[in-house]
Amino acid sequence: MAPPSRQYGPVNRSKEEPLDGSKAAGSRVDEAGADFLQLDPAHAPRRGLTDWLAEQLRAAVADGRLPAGSRLPASRLLAGELGVSRGVVTDAYRRLAEEGRVLGRGRGGTVVVAAPAGRAPAAVRPVAAQGPGLFAEEPEREVFDRLRAAPARIDLTPGVPDLAAFPRAAWLRAERAVLDTLAASDLGYGDIRGTSQLRGAVADWLARTRGIRTDPEEVLIVAGASQALALLGRALGRIGVTEVAVEDPGSLGTRQHLAHWLGASVPPVPVDAEGVRVDALRALGAPAVLLTPAHQYPTGVVLGGERRRELLQWAADGGLVLEDDYDAEHRYDRAPVPALHAVLPDRVCYLGTVSKLLAPALRTGWLLVPPRLREDVLEAKRFADLGNPILPQLVLARLMRSGELERHLRLLRRSHRRRRDAMIAAIRAHLPEATVHGAAAGLHLMLTLPLQPGCTDAELAAAALERGVKVQPLSWHARLPGPPGLVLGYAAVPVGEIAEGVAVLGELTRLSRGPGRV
């Protein structure tokens, strides 16, 4: 798909055609129009060509004239046929891409990828039976698997970037380049730490983006943050660590993984407006803590300057920090903050991935650990899988070295920011009583809501799922007392669906204040 233009050109008209659009008698006028969908710009409003074209394409996707997989004409070709500026066509294509209906595939053109889901009541009937059970007071281990499998018209659950924006063309070019130069010996068993190419690229990436100076020899490539937690859990167990504190509220999934692999307790430590409460951490007495200091999950709080100094002093006194840097690249309204590992590498284990930057399906991340844990972590990795797949590592390394990954990040920031702004606007319109947290960065927002006594955020989430809108209750991520709320993802959702989903939440919240239940 060609880059969008800000120029909105008028329909080309012959000199004999009056400005009011009528034709002079006996004059010969070149007719503008396209065989494609029988589009005729003569039917468009005078100053609304882009709106008109986008609506025509939207309708064709919805009624099946443009089924999934069909290719739109090149913007230059369609503009010529319609007699309009190319900017009109590229802007219309861009709007459909932001709505999730089409996808630009470089030389492969612009392809229809999805039509809006149907609104028939039958589409949400199966949810009603599982909604209440799914949002039980104490989430079970399989809760995220069940939530992902639950059908919904609009998915506002957090955790993924704009997957439709995955750089397919750049990935394919890099993959071909890698295969062209790959030696036969490279297809054998590799270094369990990861390829030297990716470890070197990651070390450079961390130096540029997170202020971390590390030797590539110290980088371990892992299968996402979940495996990093598994390796750390086993290694910590071997040195006698039986307790790792976790933030509260904090990620339910991360807490579940760590508890499973550590085989020990994960007590909560409270988070406030400055981040983790270090005084509470000291009082707890746990030897280690798992944190998200750059963008606390789910509150979005950045660990404050004074709090950082307190935490680093706690670590220097013998504590160990597990730093989950899960989405630090996605910032919109604030300056970057350096990673804790950049300041105290001997007391901080650092976890990073491409799940929020490219796609969770790649299952690729990295782990840096202090020297005393390195051998135990490597041993756990060796017996887990003998190392990550080599080809994806080499492709990712090439994207990092070439600058393609940074270009992709800039694209995502623009797209994600538009969607974040759309969600905030929808919340102001439909949930004005909600308090929004964490808007300056990340891929999600946390809302706290003044629900009526007797109405829980889990019940609100269950009711929303019955209406075809999927969200996560804040109570899933908290064990200490706190206000009810929701955690809403916006990065992977078209703007129109964001507004519609939040409108449903607003309606359900209003109903909760009236007689009866949500």
C-alpha positions in Angstrom: 0.0 0.0 0.0 1.4 3.3 -1.0 2.1 5.8 1.8 -0.9 8.1 2.6 -0.9 11.6 1.3 -2.5 14.6 2.9 -3.5 16.0 -0.5 -7.2 15.7 -1.4 -7.4 16.3 -5.1 -10.6 17.2 -7.0 -12.2 15.1 -9.7 -10.5 16.0 -13.0 -12.9 17.9 -15.2 -12.7 18.9 -18.9 -12.6 22.6 -19.7 -16.1 22.4 -21.2 -17.7 21.1 -18.0 -19.3 23.8 -15.8 -18.2 24.0 -12.2 -21.7 22.9 -11.0 -21.0 19.4 -12.5 -23.6 19.7 -15.3 -22.5 19.1 -18.9 -22.8 21.6 -21.7 -25.0 20.6 -24.6 -23.1 19.1 -27.5 -19.8 19.0 -25.6 -17.6 15.9 -25.3 -16.5 15.1 -21.8 -14.1 12.4 -20.7 -16.0 10.1 -18.4 -14.2 9.3 -15.1 -15.1 5.9 -13.6 -13.7 2.4 -12.9 -14.7 -1.1 -13.8 -13.6 -2.0 -10.3 -16.9 -2.1 -8.3 -18.4 0.2 -10.9 -17.1 3.2 -8.9 -18.2 6.5 -10.3 -16.9 9.7 -8.6 -19.7 11.7 -10.2 -21.8 10.3 -7.3 -19.4 11.6 -4.7 -20.0 14.7 -2.7 -18.0 17.7 -3.9 -15.7 17.9 -0.9 -15.9 14.3 0.4 -14.1 12.1 -2.1 -12.1 10.2 0.4 -15.1 9.6 2.7 -17.1 8.4 -0.3 -14.4 6.0 -1.6 -13.8 4.6 1.9 -17.5 3.9 2.4 -17.8 2.3 -1.0 -14.9 -0.1 -0.2 -16.2 -0.7 3.3 -19.6 -1.7 1.9 -18.1 -4.0 -0.7 -16.1 -5.8 2.1 -19.2 -6.1 4.2 -21.5 -7.5 1.5 -19.0 -10.0 0.1 -18.1 -8.3 -3.2 -14.6 -8.0 -1.8 -14.1 -11.3 0.1 -11.1 -12.0 2.3 -8.0 -12.6 0.2 -9.1 -10.4 -2.7 -6.6 -7.7 -3.8 -7.4 -4.0 -4.3 -6.2 -2.2 -7.4 -2.9 -0.3 -7.1 -3.6 3.2 -5.7 -2.0 4.8 -8.8 -4.1 2.7 -11.2 -7.4 3.3 -9.4 -6.7 7.0 -9.0 -6.2 7.2 -12.8 -9.4 5.4 -13.6 -11.4 7.6 -11.2 -9.7 10.8 -12.3 -8.8 11.7 -8.7 -5.6 12.4 -7.0 -3.7 9.4 -5.7 -3.9 10.8 -2.2 -7.7 10.2 -2.2 -7.2 6.5 -2.8 -4.2 6.0 -0.5 -6.1 7.8 2.3 -9.2 5.6 1.8 -7.0 2.5 1.8 -5.3 3.7 5.0 -8.6 4.1 6.8 -9.7 0.5 5.9 -6.3 -0.7 7.1 -6.7 1.0 10.5 -10.2 -0.6 10.8 -8.6 -4.0 10.2 -10.4 -4.7 6.9 -7.3 -4.6 4.6 -3.6 -5.1 4.9 -0.8 -3.6 2.8 1.7 -6.4 1.8 4.3 -4.3 0.0 4.8 -5.6 -3.5 1.9 -8.0 -2.9 -0.5 -5.1 -2.9 -3.3 -4.3 -0.6 -5.4 -7.3 0.4 -8.7 -7.7 2.1 -8.1 -9.6 5.3 -11.3 -9.4 7.3 -14.9 -8.4 7.1 -16.8 -7.0 10.2 -18.1 -9.7 12.4 -21.8 -10.3 12.3 -24.1 -8.8 14.9 -26.6 -11.6 15.0 -27.6 -12.6 18.6 -26.7 -16.2 17.8 -23.0 -15.2 17.6 -22.9 -14.5 21.4 -25.3 -17.1 22.7 -22.6 -19.7 23.5 -20.8 -17.1 25.7 -23.6 -16.7 28.2 -23.1 -20.1 29.6 -19.4 -19.8 30.2 -19.1 -16.1 31.1 -19.9 -16.4 34.8 -17.7 -19.5 35.2 -14.8 -18.0 33.3 -14.8 -14.9 35.6 -14.9 -16.8 38.9 -13.6 -15.0 41.9 -10.4 -17.1 42.0 -9.0 -17.5 38.4 -7.9 -21.0 37.5 -4.7 -21.9 35.8 -6.4 -22.3 32.4 -8.2 -19.0 32.6 -6.3 -17.3 29.8 -6.6 -20.2 27.5 -10.4 -20.2 28.1 -10.6 -16.4 27.6 -8.7 -16.6 24.3 -11.1 -19.3 23.1 -14.2 -17.5 24.1 -16.0 -16.1 21.0 -16.5 -12.3 21.0 -17.3 -9.6 18.4 -14.8 -7.2 20.0 -11.7 -8.3 21.8 -10.4 -5.6 24.2 -8.2 -7.9 26.2 -4.6 -6.6 26.7 -1.4 -8.2 25.6 -0.8 -8.0 21.9 0.4 -5.3 19.5 -1.2 -4.5 16.1 -0.7 -7.9 14.5 -2.0 -6.8 11.2 1.0 -4.5 11.0 3.5 -7.3 11.2 6.3 -6.4 8.7 5.7 -9.4 6.4 7.6 -8.0 3.4 10.6 -7.0 5.5 10.6 -10.4 7.3 10.4 -12.2 3.9 13.3 -10.2 2.5 15.4 -10.8 5.5 14.6 -14.5 5.4 15.6 -14.8 1.8 18.8 -13.0 2.5 19.6 -15.3 5.4 18.9 -18.5 3.3 21.0 -17.2 0.4 24.1 -17.1 2.7 23.3 -19.9 5.1 26.0 -22.6 5.3 24.9 -26.3 5.5 26.6 -26.5 8.9 24.3 -23.7 10.2 21.4 -26.1 10.1 22.8 -28.3 12.7 22.5 -28.0 16.5 23.5 -24.6 17.6 24.7 -22.7 20.7 22.1 -23.2 23.5 22.5 -19.5 24.3 21.3 -18.5 20.8 23.1 -17.6 17.6 26.0 -15.2 17.9 24.3 -12.9 15.4 21.2 -12.4 17.4 23.0 -12.2 20.7 25.2 -9.4 19.2 22.2 -7.6 17.7 20.3 -7.8 21.0 23.2 -6.4 22.9 23.4 -3.5 20.5 19.6 -3.0 20.6 19.6 -2.9 24.4 22.5 -0.3 24.4 20.6 1.9 22.0 17.1 1.7 23.5 17.4 0.7 27.2 20.8 2.0 28.3 22.1 -1.5 29.0 25.7 -2.2 28.2 26.3 -5.9 28.1 28.6 -8.3 26.3 26.8 -10.6 23.7 28.3 -13.6 25.6 26.0 -12.7 28.5 22.8 -12.7 26.4 20.6 -15.8 26.5 18.0 -16.2 23.8 14.8 -17.7 25.2 11.3 -18.7 24.1 9.5 -15.6 25.4 9.1 -14.2 28.9 7.3 -17.4 30.0 10.5 -19.5 29.4 12.6 -16.8 31.0 10.5 -17.2 34.2 10.7 -20.9 34.0 14.5 -20.9 33.8 14.8 -18.3 36.6 12.4 -20.3 38.8 14.5 -23.4 38.4 17.8 -21.5 38.9 16.5 -19.7 42.0 15.3 -22.9 43.5 18.7 -24.4 43.2 20.3 -21.6 45.2 17.7 -21.9 47.9 15.3 -19.0 47.1 11.9 -20.1 48.2 10.0 -16.8 47.9 9.7 -14.2 45.2 7.5 -11.1 45.9 5.3 -9.8 43.1 3.7 -6.5 42.5 0.0 -6.0 43.5 -1.8 -5.3 41.4 0.4 -7.2 39.0 0.1 -9.6 36.0 -1.9 -12.7 36.9 -0.2 -14.7 34.1 3.3 -13.8 35.2 2.4 -14.7 38.8 1.1 -18.0 37.7 4.1 -18.9 35.7 6.6 -17.9 38.4 4.7 -19.8 41.1 4.5 -22.9 38.9 8.3 -23.1 38.1 9.6 -21.8 41.4 7.4 -24.2 43.4 7.2 -21.6 46.2 5.2 -18.7 47.4 4.9 -15.4 45.5 3.6 -12.9 48.2 2.1 -9.6 47.0 3.8 -6.3 47.6 1.7 -3.2 47.1 2.1 -0.7 44.2 1.1 3.0 44.6 1.4 6.1 42.4 5.3 5.9 42.5 5.6 2.2 41.9 6.4 -0.7 44.2 6.4 0.1 47.9 10.0 -0.6 48.9 9.2 -0.2 52.6 6.6 -3.0 52.3 9.1 -5.1 50.3 11.6 -4.8 53.1 9.0 -5.6 55.7 8.0 -8.7 53.7 11.5 -10.1 53.9 11.4 -11.8 50.5 14.9 -12.2 49.0 13.7 -11.4 45.5 11.0 -9.4 43.7 9.5 -9.5 40.2 8.9 -6.0 38.9 7.8 -4.1 35.8 9.4 -0.7 36.6 9.3 1.0 33.2 5.6 0.6 32.8 4.0 -1.2 35.7 1.4 -3.8 34.7 -1.5 -3.1 34.9 -1.4 0.4 36.5 1.0 1.9 33.9 3.0 3.6 36.7 6.7 4.4 36.1 8.9 3.7 39.0 9.7 7.2 40.5 13.2 8.6 41.0 13.2 8.4 44.8 11.6 4.9 44.7 14.2 3.7 42.2 17.0 4.8 44.6 15.2 3.0 47.5 14.8 -0.2 45.4 18.4 -0.2 44.2 19.6 0.2 47.8 17.4 -2.7 48.7 19.0 -4.8 45.9 22.5 -3.6 46.9 21.8 -4.8 50.5 21.3 -8.3 49.1 18.0 -8.4 47.3 17.5 -9.7 43.7 15.3 -7.9 41.2 13.7 -9.7 38.3 13.0 -6.9 35.8 10.3 -7.7 33.2 10.7 -5.0 30.5 7.7 -6.3 28.6 6.6 -3.2 26.6 9.1 -0.4 27.4 9.4 0.5 23.6 5.8 1.6 23.4 5.8 5.2 24.9 3.9 8.1 23.6 3.8 11.1 26.0 6.9 10.6 28.1 10.7 10.4 27.9 12.3 6.9 28.1 13.5 5.7 31.5 16.7 3.5 31.6 16.4 -0.1 32.7 17.3 -1.0 36.3 19.8 -3.5 34.9 21.7 -0.6 33.4 22.5 0.7 36.9 23.0 -2.5 38.9 23.6 -5.5 36.6 24.9 -7.8 39.4 21.6 -7.6 41.3 19.1 -7.5 38.4 17.9 -10.2 36.1 16.6 -8.6 32.9 13.7 -10.1 30.7 12.8 -8.7 27.3 10.9 -10.0 24.2 9.6 -9.2 20.8 6.1 -10.3 21.7 4.8 -6.7 22.1 7.1 -5.4 19.3 6.5 -7.9 16.5 4.2 -10.8 17.6 3.8 -13.3 20.5 3.8 -16.2 17.9 7.6 -15.7 17.4 8.2 -16.9 20.9 11.5 -15.0 21.1 13.1 -13.1 23.9 16.3 -12.6 25.9 17.5 -12.9 29.4 20.4 -11.3 31.2 21.3 -12.7 34.6 24.1 -12.0 37.2 27.2 -14.2 37.1 26.1 -16.3 40.1 23.0 -17.5 38.3 24.4 -17.9 34.8 25.4 -21.6 35.0 22.2 -22.7 36.6 20.1 -20.8 34.0 22.1 -22.3 31.1 21.7 -25.8 32.5 18.0 -25.3 32.7 17.9 -24.0 29.1 20.0 -26.9 27.9 17.6 -29.5 29.3 14.5 -27.5 28.3 15.0 -27.4 24.5 18.7 -27.3 23.4 18.2 -23.7 22.2 15.7 -21.7 20.2 15.1 -22.4 16.5 18.0 -20.9 14.5 16.4 -19.5 11.3 14.0 -17.1 13.1 17.0 -15.9 15.2 19.0 -15.1 12.1 16.1 -13.3 10.5 15.4 -11.2 13.6 19.1 -10.3 13.9 19.1 -9.0 10.3 16.0 -6.9 11.0 17.7 -5.4 14.1 20.9 -4.7 12.2 19.3 -3.2 9.2 17.1 -0.7 11.0 13.9 -2.4 9.9 12.9 -3.1 13.5 13.2 0.5 14.5 11.2 1.6 11.4 8.5 -0.9 12.4 8.5 0.5 16.0 7.9 4.0 14.7 5.0 2.8 12.6 3.5 1.0 15.6 3.8 4.0 17.8 1.7 6.1 15.4 -0.9 3.4 15.0 -1.1 2.5 18.7 -1.3 6.2 19.7 -4.3 6.8 17.4 -6.0 3.8 18.9 -5.2 4.8 22.5 -6.6 8.3 21.7 -9.7 6.7 20.3 -10.2 4.6 23.5 -9.7 7.6 25.8 -12.2 9.6 23.8 -14.7 6.7 24.0 -14.2 6.4 27.7 -14.9 10.1 28.2 -18.1 9.7 26.2 -19.4 6.5 27.6 -17.7 6.0 30.9 -17.1 9.5 32.2 -17.0 8.3 35.8 -14.0 6.0 35.2 -10.5 7.0 36.1 -7.9 6.2 33.4 -4.5 4.9 34.4 -1.3 4.3 32.3 -2.2 6.3 29.2 1.3 7.6 28.5 2.8 4.3 27.3 2.1 0.7 26.6 -0.7 -1.3 24.8 -3.4 -1.1 27.4 -5.3 1.2 29.8 -6.4 0.4 33.3 -9.7 1.8 34.5 -11.0 2.1 38.0 -14.8 2.3 38.3 -17.1 3.4 41.1 -19.3 0.3 40.9 -22.3 -0.1 43.2 -22.0 -2.3 46.3 -22.6 -5.9 45.4 -21.4 -5.5 41.8 -17.9 -6.7 41.1 -15.7 -6.0 38.1 -15.7 -9.8 37.4 -19.5 -9.7 37.0 -19.1 -6.7 34.7 -16.6 -8.5 32.6 -18.9 -11.6 32.4 -21.8 -9.4 31.3 -19.7 -7.7 28.7 -18.6 -11.1 27.3 -22.3 -12.1 27.0 -22.7 -8.9 24.9 -19.8 -10.0 22.7 -17.1 -7.7 24.3 -14.1 -9.3 25.8 -12.2 -7.6 28.7 -10.2 -8.5 31.8 -11.4 -7.5 35.3 -8.8 -5.7 37.4 -9.5 -8.1 40.3 -7.8 -10.9 38.4 -4.5 -9.1 38.8 -4.9 -8.1 42.5 -4.9 -10.0 45.8 -4.7 -7.0 48.1 -7.8 -4.8 48.7 -8.3 -2.2 46.0 -10.9 -0.5 43.8 -12.7 -2.5 41.1 -11.9 -1.9 37.5 -11.0 -3.2 34.0 -7.9 -3.7 32.0 -8.5 -2.9 28.3 -6.2 -3.5 25.4 -6.4 -1.2 22.4 -3.3 -1.9 20.2 -4.9 -4.8 18.2 -8.4 -3.3 17.8 -9.7 -1.2 14.9 -10.8 2.3 16.0 -14.5 1.7 15.2 -14.6 -1.5 17.4 -12.9 0.4 20.3 -15.7 2.9 20.4 -18.4 0.2 20.1 -16.9 -2.0 22.8 -16.5 0.9 25.3 -20.1 2.0 24.6 -21.2 -1.5 25.6 -19.2 -1.2 28.8 -20.7 2.2 29.5 -24.2 0.8 29.1 -23.6 -2.1 31.4 -22.1 0.2 34.0 -25.2 2.3 34.0 -27.4 -0.7 34.2 -25.5 -1.8 37.3 -26.7 1.3 39.1 -30.3 0.6 38.5 -32.6 -2.1 40.0 -31.6 -5.7 39.4 -28.2 -7.1 38.4 -25.8 -6.4 35.6 
